Amino acid sequence: MAHNQRRKTAQEPWLSPAQLQAWRAFMRVQMRMNYEMNRQLQSDNDLSLADYHVLNALTSAPDGRLQVSDLAALIGWERSRASHQLRRLCERGLAERIPSEDDGRATDAILTRAGREAIDAAAPGHVALVRRLFFDPLPDELLAPFTAALEHIHIHMNFNSSLPPAPW
């Protein structure tokens, strides 16, 4: 961030009352959803929410394979956090780490058959929880504008924050 951008940001006023209300509502929902999803995944499938994030990203990747740096960017984590989580998944046989075919200096994360089975088993309960807690109370007419707002914010963050942009 340029020096004059930092100064401008520091001089801006606090959030407006409407912005503060929206921000607090978002934080309450986000923190509670993370808690509930983590609790449900651990209880039903012996997976943490962090496990699920990594496994889910790998299921979406071509051949279930991503460079660790791309995996981290895709799920919005620092590379070191993704690497530590991947190590734990490897210890449980849910993923593997191998040298990248594209870049000999990089490491790829690969979804194993056991990892695929674990996320396939966890997905129905996870989806049911998300539907019940998040989508059921959301009126149909608010879904499209809510989605558009979140996508707009995500695109901005993808190119204007400290993490590298997601690979796709």
Salt bridges, closest charged atoms under 4 A:
GLU36 OE2 - ARG32 NE 2.96
GLU36 OE1 - ARG39 NE 3.61
ASP51 OD2 - ARG92 NH1 2.78
GLU91 OE2 - ARG87 NH1 3.04
GLU101 OE2 - ARG65 NH1 3.51
ASP103 OD1 - ARG105 NE 3.18
ASP108 OD2 - ARG65 NE 2.63
